[in-house]
Amino acid sequence: MQPVPAEFERDTAGTEAEWLARLPGACHGHALELGPSSARVGVDAGWLRLHWRVLPPRRIALLSMPRMAVAFRFDGVDAAGRERFMRRFDLQMQRGGG
């Protein structure tokens, strides 16, 4: 896994409702506080602050895929803590296909 920076942004697939449904499981028992288009997650002795906004759907021919931009900001979490948290977070947020 690449080192996890203290701040980064991702373009994610899915709707806000889907994101909110998966978020508690992805935080795997860490304290989670939801706000409008935002969340705060207790990680070790610090916090992960999440902010998201809905983006225009990605269109490929007649296919339209919803997406969001999600900003991640770790405060007071060292590199090892960021990597440990994001490894599990990313596994939980993956969408299945088939």
Buried (B, 14 or more C-beta within 10 A) or exposed (E): EEEBEBEEEEEBBBBEEBBEEBBBEBBEEBEBEEEEEEBBBBBBEBBBBBBBEEEEEEEEEEEEEBBBEBBBBBEEBBEEBBBBBBEBBEEEBEEEEE
